[in-house]
Amino acid sequence: MVIRTGRAELDFGAIRTEFSLPSAFPPAALAEADEAVSRSGGDRPDLTSIPLVTIDPPGAKDLDQALCLERTASGFVVHYAIADLGLFVTPGGALDAEVRRRGQTIYLPDGNVPLHPTALSEGAASLLPGVVRPAVLWTFTCSADGVPVSVEVRRALVRSQAQFDYESVQKTFDEGNPHPSVAALAEFGPLRRALARERGAIELQLPEQEIEPDGDGWKLVTRPRALVDAWNAEISLMTGMAAASIMLEARAGVLRTLPDPDADAVKALRRSAAALKVPWPTDLSPGAFLAGLDATKPESLALFTDATRLLRGAGYSAFNGSVPDVTTHAGVAAPYAHVTAPLRRLVDRFGSEVCLAVTAGQDLPEWLAEALPQLPALMGASDSLAAKVERAALDQVEAWVLAGRVGQEFEAVVLRSGDHEADVFVSAPPVIAKCEGTRLPEGERIRVRLEEADVARRLVRFQAV
């Protein structure tokens, strides 16, 4: 048994240093951002009469999307406004160079490392309520079953009426009085989710660990995903699928890709389901099977963990003139492109510019055509960095919250087991860590003892008892 009770400073400075995260923007990039704040939206239609609203985590200021849904006699009309970073970032300038270097916003509990200066990301470019903002506006006319029959994308001036968070919006649905701009989500969202299941989309309902302030320190929490969150995500997915279709038809763009699941991985998941005595009809796709599982059951958690093997090989495919070999995203079960989060992710700005040029019948600008081949490497590097930072932060907080509890026993669910070690999920506090033990039974609840909680090494280790 190893006891590590000393607690380091309860901030994430060591992680920032370890991963060389930038602490400030270069002066030239800041100067360009400050100049861009006052730029006019140019000659674009004034569509501020559309009653858009935003739904984001509480306290968010970098608001990428605003939406408004209308139920019509024949189906639905969906307006989806996306922050227009193309207006504010000059191609080839100092700011453009810096955001390409960063790739995406890196999130840490004690403060983010933003992709863009906050004068833009939390100010002039953010779709904050009550102010006129330039946007890339997608308008979908959909049939009664939620399928788009026409798609329009254009630059416009918009104004969000209100800023909501997921919990408060969910409460309005539960109480039967949602805001008129999102009331149709309760019908449209489930339709889109049903279409995703029919396509064979794969969604893993693993518990998401979140870090929250707790006095002078931090705590880990997990929250079930609200229905509104899932419905809202379907609007973004629909937009990304439409963007991919535009790009593929034009033979130019950048797709987010994920190869279809390897046959051996599917067979392994079927064996796991059989071992856990979870029925899986032979004619049911992996996505449909996983969608039907009860996420609260321990055997489901084990299967979701096993199913991560189905989603390997994600990347970006840039093309101009010919279609790439891999065009689909197995998680979405369709071609897909990132265009809905340009404040927080580099590639979305370029994806939007491709769609705007193509739908306007224009050739891609030279700067855009030159940038496309660079995006896969830039995004791959930033995705890898973001994942490492997120994991390090979670490991750090897990060690902090357990540092004084070495020797205590906990109830855990075995997620994935090897010959002498397993991954386990402890629900209170919500921790995913290694556990020593011989061939521990996947999908079953066991008792584990905390053997080590090393703050300096960000290491937590359990032993089966």
C-alpha positions as CSV (number, residue, x, y, z in Angstrom):
1,M,0.0,0.0,0.0
2,V,1.4,3.4,-1.0
3,I,0.2,6.5,0.8
4,R,0.6,9.9,-0.9
5,T,-1.3,12.5,1.2
6,G,0.7,15.7,0.3
7,R,-1.5,18.0,-1.8
8,A,0.2,20.2,-4.4
9,E,-1.2,23.7,-5.2
10,L,-4.7,23.1,-6.3
11,D,-4.3,24.6,-9.8
12,F,-3.4,23.2,-13.1
13,G,-0.2,25.2,-13.7
14,A,1.9,22.0,-13.9
15,I,-0.3,20.7,-16.7
16,R,0.0,24.0,-18.6
17,T,3.8,23.8,-18.3
18,E,4.0,20.1,-19.2
19,F,2.1,20.6,-22.4
20,S,3.6,24.0,-23.3
21,L,0.2,25.7,-23.4
22,P,0.3,29.3,-24.5
23,S,-0.4,31.9,-21.8
24,A,-1.0,34.9,-24.1
25,F,-1.4,35.8,-27.7
26,P,1.4,37.5,-29.6
27,P,1.0,41.3,-29.7
28,A,0.5,41.3,-33.5
29,A,-2.3,38.8,-33.2
30,L,-4.0,40.8,-30.4
31,A,-3.6,44.0,-32.5
32,E,-5.4,42.4,-35.4
33,A,-8.2,41.1,-33.2
34,D,-8.7,44.5,-31.6
35,E,-8.9,46.1,-35.1
36,A,-11.3,43.4,-36.3
37,V,-13.8,44.1,-33.4
38,S,-15.1,47.2,-35.2
39,R,-15.4,45.6,-38.6
40,S,-18.8,46.0,-40.4
41,G,-20.7,42.9,-41.4
42,G,-20.8,44.3,-44.9
43,D,-23.6,43.9,-47.4
44,R,-25.6,41.0,-45.9
45,P,-29.3,40.5,-45.3
46,D,-30.7,41.7,-42.0
47,L,-32.4,38.6,-40.5
48,T,-32.5,39.9,-36.9
49,S,-36.3,39.3,-36.9
50,I,-35.7,35.5,-36.6
51,P,-36.1,34.7,-32.9
52,L,-32.9,32.8,-32.4
53,V,-31.8,31.6,-28.9
54,T,-28.6,29.9,-27.7
55,I,-28.3,26.8,-25.5
56,D,-24.9,26.3,-23.8
57,P,-23.3,25.3,-20.5
58,P,-24.0,27.8,-17.7
59,G,-21.8,30.9,-17.8
60,A,-20.5,30.3,-21.4
61,K,-19.5,33.4,-23.3
62,D,-18.1,31.9,-26.5
63,L,-21.4,31.2,-28.1
64,D,-21.0,29.5,-31.5
65,Q,-24.6,28.6,-32.4
66,A,-28.1,30.1,-32.1
67,L,-31.2,28.3,-33.3
68,C,-34.9,28.7,-34.0
69,L,-37.3,25.8,-35.0
70,E,-40.7,26.3,-36.5
71,R,-43.3,23.6,-36.9
72,T,-45.1,24.0,-40.3
73,A,-48.0,22.3,-41.9
74,S,-45.7,20.0,-43.9
75,G,-42.8,19.6,-41.5
76,F,-40.2,21.9,-39.9
77,V,-38.0,24.9,-40.7
78,V,-34.8,25.1,-38.8
79,H,-32.6,28.2,-38.6
80,Y,-29.1,27.6,-37.3
81,A,-26.8,30.6,-37.0
82,I,-23.0,30.0,-36.6
83,A,-20.5,32.7,-35.5
84,D,-18.8,34.1,-38.6
85,L,-15.1,34.1,-37.9
86,G,-14.4,34.6,-41.6
87,L,-15.2,38.3,-41.1
88,F,-12.8,38.8,-38.3
89,V,-9.7,36.7,-39.2
90,T,-7.7,37.9,-42.2
91,P,-6.1,35.0,-44.2
92,G,-2.4,35.0,-43.9
93,G,-2.3,37.5,-41.0
94,A,-0.7,37.3,-37.6
95,L,-4.0,36.2,-36.0
96,D,-4.6,33.5,-38.7
97,A,-1.1,32.1,-38.0
98,E,-1.7,32.0,-34.3
99,V,-5.0,30.3,-34.4
100,R,-3.6,27.7,-36.9
101,R,-0.9,27.1,-34.3
102,R,-3.4,26.6,-31.5
103,G,-6.0,24.5,-33.5
104,Q,-8.7,24.7,-30.9
105,T,-9.7,26.0,-27.4
106,I,-8.1,23.9,-24.7
107,Y,-10.4,23.6,-21.6
108,L,-9.0,23.5,-18.1
109,P,-11.1,23.9,-14.9
110,D,-9.2,27.0,-13.8
111,G,-9.4,28.8,-17.1
112,N,-9.4,28.0,-20.8
113,V,-6.7,28.5,-23.4
114,P,-8.8,30.1,-26.1
115,L,-8.4,29.6,-29.8
116,H,-9.1,33.3,-30.5
117,P,-8.6,36.4,-28.3
118,T,-11.5,36.9,-26.0
119,A,-12.3,40.2,-27.6
120,L,-13.6,38.1,-30.5
121,S,-14.5,34.7,-28.9
122,E,-16.4,36.2,-26.0
123,G,-17.2,39.6,-27.6
124,A,-17.6,40.7,-31.2
125,A,-17.9,37.3,-32.8
126,S,-19.9,35.6,-30.1
127,L,-23.7,35.2,-30.6
128,L,-24.5,36.9,-27.3
129,P,-28.1,37.8,-26.6
130,G,-29.6,41.2,-27.5
131,V,-26.8,42.3,-29.9
132,V,-26.6,42.2,-33.7
133,R,-24.0,39.8,-34.9
134,P,-22.6,38.7,-38.3
135,A,-23.3,35.0,-38.8
136,V,-23.3,32.1,-41.2
137,L,-27.0,31.2,-41.3
138,W,-28.1,27.7,-42.3
139,T,-31.8,27.3,-43.1
140,F,-33.3,23.8,-43.4
141,T,-36.7,23.1,-44.7
142,C,-37.5,19.6,-43.5
143,S,-40.2,17.0,-44.1
144,A,-42.5,15.8,-41.4
145,D,-40.1,12.9,-40.6
146,G,-37.2,15.3,-40.1
147,V,-35.4,14.9,-43.4
148,P,-34.1,18.1,-45.0
149,V,-35.7,18.7,-48.4
150,S,-33.8,22.0,-49.0
151,V,-30.8,23.6,-47.5
152,E,-29.6,27.2,-47.7
153,V,-26.4,28.7,-46.3
154,R,-25.6,32.4,-46.4
155,R,-24.1,35.3,-44.5
156,A,-26.5,37.4,-42.5
157,L,-27.0,39.7,-39.6
158,V,-28.7,38.0,-36.7
159,R,-29.7,38.7,-33.1
160,S,-30.2,36.1,-30.4
161,Q,-33.2,36.8,-28.1
162,A,-32.0,34.9,-25.1
163,Q,-29.1,32.8,-23.7
164,F,-30.2,29.5,-22.1
165,D,-28.4,26.5,-20.5
166,Y,-29.3,22.9,-20.9
167,E,-30.7,22.4,-17.4
168,S,-33.0,25.4,-17.5
169,V,-34.3,24.5,-21.0
170,Q,-34.9,20.9,-19.9
171,K,-36.9,22.2,-17.0
172,T,-39.2,24.2,-19.2
173,F,-39.9,21.1,-21.3
174,D,-40.5,19.1,-18.2
175,E,-43.0,21.7,-17.0
176,G,-44.6,22.0,-20.4
177,N,-43.7,25.7,-21.2
178,P,-40.6,25.7,-23.5
179,H,-39.6,28.9,-25.3
180,P,-41.4,29.1,-28.6
181,S,-38.1,29.1,-30.5
182,V,-37.2,25.7,-29.2
183,A,-40.6,24.1,-28.5
184,A,-40.4,22.0,-31.7
185,L,-37.2,20.4,-30.5
186,A,-39.2,17.9,-28.5
187,E,-40.6,16.5,-31.7
188,F,-37.8,17.2,-34.1
189,G,-34.9,15.9,-31.9
190,P,-36.4,12.4,-31.5
191,L,-37.1,12.2,-35.2
192,R,-33.5,13.0,-36.0
193,R,-32.3,10.5,-33.3
194,A,-34.5,7.8,-34.9
195,L,-32.9,8.6,-38.3
196,A,-29.5,8.2,-36.8
197,R,-30.3,4.8,-35.4
198,E,-31.7,3.8,-38.8
199,R,-28.4,4.9,-40.4
200,G,-26.5,2.8,-37.9
201,A,-24.9,5.7,-36.0
202,I,-22.8,4.6,-33.0
203,E,-23.2,6.5,-29.7
204,L,-21.4,5.5,-26.5
205,Q,-23.2,6.4,-23.3
206,L,-20.2,6.3,-21.0
207,P,-20.3,8.4,-17.9
208,E,-18.7,11.8,-18.5
209,Q,-16.6,13.0,-15.7
210,E,-16.8,16.8,-15.0
211,I,-14.6,18.9,-12.8
212,E,-16.3,21.5,-10.6
213,P,-15.0,24.0,-8.0
214,D,-15.3,22.8,-4.4
215,G,-14.3,25.5,-2.0
216,D,-10.6,26.0,-2.3
217,G,-10.3,22.8,-4.4
218,W,-12.1,20.7,-7.0
219,K,-14.6,17.8,-7.1
220,L,-15.6,15.3,-9.8
221,V,-19.2,14.9,-10.8
222,T,-21.1,13.0,-13.5
223,R,-24.4,14.1,-14.9
224,P,-26.8,12.2,-17.1
225,R,-27.2,13.8,-20.5
226,A,-30.3,15.8,-20.7
227,L,-32.7,15.1,-23.5
228,V,-32.4,18.7,-24.6
229,D,-28.7,18.3,-25.0
230,A,-29.2,15.2,-27.2
231,W,-31.9,17.0,-29.3
232,N,-29.7,20.1,-29.7
233,A,-26.7,18.0,-30.8
234,E,-28.9,16.6,-33.6
235,I,-29.1,20.1,-35.1
236,S,-25.4,20.4,-35.2
237,L,-25.0,16.9,-36.7
238,M,-27.6,17.7,-39.4
239,T,-25.7,20.8,-40.3
240,G,-22.4,18.9,-40.4
241,M,-23.9,16.3,-42.7
242,A,-25.3,19.0,-45.0
243,A,-21.9,20.7,-45.1
244,A,-20.3,17.3,-46.1
245,S,-22.8,16.8,-48.9
246,I,-22.1,20.3,-50.3
247,M,-18.3,19.6,-50.2
248,L,-18.6,16.1,-51.8
249,E,-20.8,17.4,-54.6
250,A,-18.2,20.2,-55.2
251,R,-15.3,17.8,-54.8
252,A,-13.7,20.3,-52.4
253,G,-13.6,20.6,-48.6
254,V,-12.4,18.9,-45.5
255,L,-14.4,16.0,-43.9
256,R,-14.2,14.6,-40.4
257,T,-13.8,10.9,-41.0
258,L,-13.9,7.6,-39.1
259,P,-13.6,4.2,-40.9
260,D,-16.4,1.7,-40.5
261,P,-15.9,-0.6,-37.5
262,D,-13.4,-3.5,-38.0
263,A,-15.2,-6.8,-38.4
264,D,-13.1,-8.3,-35.7
265,A,-14.0,-5.5,-33.3
266,V,-17.7,-6.2,-33.9
267,K,-17.2,-9.9,-33.3
268,A,-15.4,-9.1,-30.1
269,L,-18.2,-6.9,-28.9
270,R,-20.7,-9.7,-29.8
271,R,-18.7,-12.1,-27.7
272,S,-18.7,-9.6,-24.8
273,A,-22.5,-9.2,-25.1
274,A,-22.9,-13.0,-25.0
275,A,-20.6,-13.4,-22.0
276,L,-22.6,-10.7,-20.2
277,K,-25.9,-12.4,-21.2
278,V,-27.1,-9.3,-23.0
279,P,-29.2,-10.3,-26.1
280,W,-28.1,-9.0,-29.4
281,P,-30.3,-10.0,-32.4
282,T,-28.2,-11.0,-35.4
283,D,-29.9,-8.5,-37.7
284,L,-29.3,-5.5,-35.3
285,S,-26.4,-3.2,-36.2
286,P,-23.8,-2.3,-33.5
287,G,-25.2,1.2,-33.3
288,A,-28.8,0.1,-32.9
289,F,-27.7,-2.5,-30.3
290,L,-25.8,0.1,-28.2
291,A,-28.7,2.6,-28.5
292,G,-31.0,0.1,-26.9
293,L,-28.9,-0.5,-23.8
294,D,-29.8,0.8,-20.4
295,A,-26.9,3.1,-19.5
296,T,-27.5,2.7,-15.8
297,K,-26.7,-1.0,-15.8
298,P,-23.1,-2.2,-15.1
299,E,-23.1,-4.6,-18.0
300,S,-24.0,-1.7,-20.3
301,L,-21.0,0.3,-19.1
302,A,-18.7,-2.6,-19.8
303,L,-20.2,-2.9,-23.3
304,F,-19.9,0.8,-24.0
305,T,-16.2,0.6,-23.0
306,D,-15.7,-2.4,-25.2
307,A,-17.4,-0.5,-28.1
308,T,-14.7,2.2,-28.1
309,R,-12.8,-0.3,-30.2
310,L,-15.4,0.3,-32.9
311,L,-14.5,4.0,-33.2
312,R,-10.8,4.0,-34.0
313,G,-9.0,5.8,-36.8
314,A,-10.7,9.2,-36.7
315,G,-9.1,11.9,-38.8
316,Y,-9.7,14.6,-41.3
317,S,-9.7,14.3,-45.1
318,A,-9.0,17.4,-47.1
319,F,-9.6,17.3,-50.9
320,N,-9.9,19.6,-53.9
321,G,-10.7,18.1,-57.3
322,S,-11.3,14.5,-56.3
323,V,-13.2,12.7,-53.5
324,P,-11.1,10.9,-50.8
325,D,-11.3,7.2,-50.3
326,V,-12.9,7.5,-46.9
327,T,-15.8,9.9,-46.8
328,T,-17.9,8.8,-43.9
329,H,-17.9,9.0,-40.2
330,A,-18.8,5.7,-38.5
331,G,-20.1,7.4,-35.4
332,V,-22.5,9.5,-37.5
333,A,-23.0,6.8,-40.1
334,A,-22.8,9.4,-42.9
335,P,-20.4,11.9,-44.4
336,Y,-19.8,14.7,-41.9
337,A,-17.8,18.0,-41.7
338,H,-17.1,20.3,-38.8
339,V,-18.7,23.8,-39.4
340,T,-20.7,24.6,-36.2
341,A,-18.0,25.6,-33.7
342,P,-15.6,28.1,-35.3
343,L,-15.0,30.0,-32.1
344,R,-13.5,26.9,-30.5
345,R,-12.2,24.8,-33.4
346,L,-10.0,25.9,-36.3
347,V,-11.3,23.7,-39.1
348,D,-14.9,25.0,-38.8
349,R,-14.0,28.4,-40.2
350,F,-12.6,26.9,-43.3
351,G,-15.4,24.4,-43.7
352,S,-17.9,27.3,-43.6
353,E,-16.0,29.2,-46.2
354,V,-16.0,26.2,-48.5
355,C,-19.8,25.9,-48.2
356,L,-20.4,29.6,-48.7
357,A,-18.3,29.7,-51.8
358,V,-19.8,26.5,-53.3
359,T,-23.4,27.4,-52.7
360,A,-22.7,30.9,-54.2
361,G,-21.4,29.3,-57.4
362,Q,-17.9,30.7,-56.8
363,D,-14.4,29.1,-57.0
364,L,-12.6,28.6,-53.7
365,P,-10.4,31.7,-52.9
366,E,-6.8,30.9,-53.4
367,W,-6.0,31.3,-49.7
368,L,-8.7,28.7,-48.9
369,A,-7.5,26.2,-51.5
370,E,-4.0,26.5,-50.2
371,A,-5.1,26.0,-46.6
372,L,-7.2,22.8,-47.1
373,P,-4.2,20.4,-47.3
374,Q,-2.7,21.8,-44.1
375,L,-5.9,21.3,-42.0
376,P,-5.7,17.5,-41.3
377,A,-2.3,17.7,-39.7
378,L,-3.1,20.9,-37.7
379,M,-6.4,19.4,-36.4
380,G,-4.8,16.0,-35.7
381,A,-2.1,17.6,-33.6
382,S,-4.6,19.9,-31.7
383,D,-7.1,17.0,-31.1
384,S,-4.3,14.9,-29.6
385,L,-3.1,17.7,-27.4
386,A,-6.7,18.5,-26.2
387,A,-7.3,14.9,-25.3
388,K,-4.0,14.6,-23.4
389,V,-4.7,17.8,-21.4
390,E,-8.3,16.7,-20.6
391,R,-7.0,13.3,-19.4
392,A,-4.2,14.9,-17.3
393,A,-6.7,17.2,-15.6
394,L,-9.0,14.4,-14.8
395,D,-6.2,12.3,-13.5
396,Q,-5.0,15.2,-11.4
397,V,-8.4,15.8,-9.8
398,E,-8.9,12.1,-9.2
399,A,-5.6,12.0,-7.3
400,W,-6.5,15.2,-5.3
401,V,-9.9,13.9,-4.2
402,L,-8.6,10.5,-3.2
403,A,-5.3,11.5,-1.7
404,G,-6.6,11.2,1.9
405,R,-8.5,8.0,1.4
406,V,-5.8,5.4,0.7
407,G,-6.9,2.1,2.3
408,Q,-10.6,2.7,2.0
409,E,-12.9,0.4,0.1
410,F,-15.3,1.4,-2.7
411,E,-17.9,-0.2,-4.9
412,A,-16.8,-0.4,-8.6
413,V,-18.0,-1.6,-11.9
414,V,-15.4,-3.6,-14.0
415,L,-15.3,-1.9,-17.5
416,R,-12.6,-3.8,-19.3
417,S,-10.5,-6.7,-17.9
418,G,-7.1,-8.1,-18.6
419,D,-5.2,-11.0,-17.1
420,H,-3.9,-9.1,-14.1
421,E,-5.5,-5.7,-14.3
422,A,-8.8,-4.0,-15.2
423,D,-10.3,-0.6,-15.8
424,V,-12.9,0.1,-13.2
425,F,-15.5,2.8,-12.6
426,V,-16.0,4.0,-9.0
427,S,-19.2,6.1,-8.9
428,A,-18.6,8.0,-5.6
429,P,-16.4,9.9,-6.3
430,P,-16.7,9.3,-10.0
431,V,-13.3,7.9,-10.9
432,I,-12.1,5.6,-13.8
433,A,-8.8,4.0,-12.8
434,K,-6.7,0.8,-13.0
435,C,-7.4,-2.0,-10.6
436,E,-5.2,-5.0,-9.8
437,G,-6.9,-8.3,-9.9
438,T,-6.8,-11.6,-11.9
439,R,-9.4,-11.8,-14.7
440,L,-12.0,-9.6,-13.0
441,P,-15.5,-10.1,-14.3
442,E,-16.4,-7.4,-16.9
443,G,-19.8,-5.7,-16.2
444,E,-20.0,-6.8,-12.6
445,R,-19.9,-4.8,-9.4
446,I,-17.0,-5.6,-7.1
447,R,-15.3,-4.2,-4.0
448,V,-12.0,-2.4,-4.5
449,R,-9.5,-0.9,-2.1
450,L,-7.6,2.2,-2.9
451,E,-3.9,1.3,-2.9
452,E,-2.4,4.5,-4.2
453,A,-3.3,8.1,-4.8
454,D,-0.2,9.9,-6.0
455,V,-0.8,13.6,-6.6
456,A,2.6,14.4,-8.1
457,R,2.3,11.5,-10.6
458,R,-1.4,12.0,-11.1
459,L,-1.9,8.3,-10.4
460,V,-4.7,6.4,-8.8
461,R,-4.6,2.6,-8.3
462,F,-7.1,0.2,-6.8
463,Q,-6.9,-3.5,-5.7
464,A,-9.8,-5.9,-5.9
465,V,-10.8,-7.3,-2.5
